[in-house]
Amino acid sequence: MCQAPWHDNCSPLGHAMIYIHETFFDPDRVMIKVEGRVDRESLPSLREICDPHLKSGKRVSLDLKDITHINKEGLDYFGEIRDRVTFVDIPQFLKLDLEWEQGGKSG
């Protein structure tokens, strides 16, 4: 198991918005732990980390336990990738939003 350095995205005021940590279990499998806010400011950082793994065909798990806020753009992104990732430790508030985003389906 190999751990990559965490990435962060800070607002102009220096307040951390998102922390992203990658753990590689093998060459084809990665866990991406997301902490903080998933919104317009932080979503590009999450895409920058997640999209190359998805494009290369890796099995991607997203650990969402420590997400504190998500907006519509974040929900839309999770909706786009939901068939290609495994969501892990989804907070209750996010479970409800993801069910709504998926048209009421639970997964």
C-alpha positions as CSV (number, residue, x, y, z in Angstrom):
1,M,0.0,0.0,0.0
2,C,1.4,3.4,-1.0
3,Q,0.2,6.7,0.3
4,A,0.4,9.8,-1.8
5,P,0.7,13.2,-0.2
6,W,-2.5,15.0,0.5
7,H,-3.7,17.8,-1.6
8,D,-5.5,20.9,-0.4
9,N,-7.3,23.8,-2.0
10,C,-7.4,27.0,0.1
11,S,-9.6,30.1,-0.4
12,P,-7.9,33.5,-0.9
13,L,-8.2,34.1,2.8
14,G,-6.2,31.0,3.6
15,H,-9.1,28.9,4.9
16,A,-8.9,25.3,3.8
17,M,-11.8,24.2,1.7
18,I,-10.9,20.6,0.8
19,Y,-8.3,18.0,1.7
20,I,-7.8,15.1,-0.6
21,H,-5.6,12.1,0.3
22,E,-4.9,9.2,-2.0
23,T,-4.0,5.7,-0.9
24,F,-2.9,3.2,-3.5
25,F,-3.7,-0.5,-2.6
26,D,-2.2,-1.8,-5.9
27,P,-1.6,-0.4,-9.4
28,D,-5.3,-0.7,-10.3
29,R,-7.0,0.4,-7.0
30,V,-7.0,3.7,-5.2
31,M,-8.9,5.1,-2.2
32,I,-9.5,8.9,-2.3
33,K,-10.4,10.4,1.1
34,V,-12.2,13.7,0.8
35,E,-12.4,16.1,3.7
36,G,-14.1,19.5,4.0
37,R,-16.3,21.3,1.4
38,V,-17.1,20.1,-2.1
39,D,-18.2,23.3,-3.9
40,R,-17.4,25.5,-6.9
41,E,-14.0,26.5,-5.4
42,S,-12.8,23.0,-4.5
43,L,-14.4,20.8,-7.2
44,P,-11.6,21.5,-9.7
45,S,-9.1,20.0,-7.2
46,L,-11.2,16.9,-6.7
47,R,-11.6,16.5,-10.5
48,E,-7.9,16.9,-11.0
49,I,-7.2,14.0,-8.6
50,C,-10.1,11.7,-9.4
51,D,-10.6,12.0,-13.2
52,P,-7.2,10.7,-14.3
53,H,-7.8,7.5,-12.2
54,L,-11.2,7.0,-13.7
55,K,-9.9,7.6,-17.3
56,S,-7.1,5.0,-16.7
57,G,-9.6,2.4,-15.6
58,K,-8.6,2.2,-12.0
59,R,-11.1,1.0,-9.4
60,V,-11.7,4.2,-7.4
61,S,-13.2,4.4,-3.9
62,L,-14.2,7.8,-2.5
63,D,-14.2,8.0,1.3
64,L,-16.7,10.8,2.0
65,K,-16.9,10.5,5.8
66,D,-15.4,13.9,6.5
67,I,-17.2,16.0,4.0
68,T,-18.8,18.9,5.8
69,H,-20.6,20.6,2.9
70,I,-21.6,19.9,-0.7
71,N,-23.4,22.1,-3.1
72,K,-25.3,21.3,-6.3
73,E,-22.1,21.2,-8.5
74,G,-20.6,18.7,-6.1
75,L,-23.7,16.5,-6.2
76,D,-23.8,16.8,-10.0
77,Y,-20.2,15.5,-10.2
78,F,-20.9,12.6,-7.8
79,G,-23.9,11.8,-10.0
80,E,-21.7,11.8,-13.1
81,I,-19.2,9.4,-11.6
82,R,-21.4,7.2,-9.4
83,D,-21.4,4.3,-11.8
84,R,-17.6,4.3,-11.9
85,V,-16.7,4.7,-8.2
86,T,-17.5,3.2,-4.9
87,F,-18.7,5.7,-2.2
88,V,-17.5,4.8,1.3
89,D,-18.6,6.2,4.7
90,I,-21.3,8.5,3.2
91,P,-22.5,11.0,5.8
92,Q,-26.2,10.9,6.5
93,F,-26.9,14.3,5.1
94,L,-25.1,13.3,1.9
95,K,-27.0,10.0,1.6
96,L,-30.2,11.9,1.4
97,D,-28.9,14.3,-1.2
98,L,-27.5,11.4,-3.3
99,E,-30.8,9.6,-3.2
100,W,-32.5,12.7,-4.4
101,E,-29.9,13.1,-7.2
102,Q,-30.4,9.5,-8.2
103,G,-34.1,9.9,-8.5
104,G,-34.9,8.3,-5.1
105,K,-32.8,5.1,-5.6
106,S,-30.8,3.9,-2.8
107,G,-27.4,2.3,-3.5
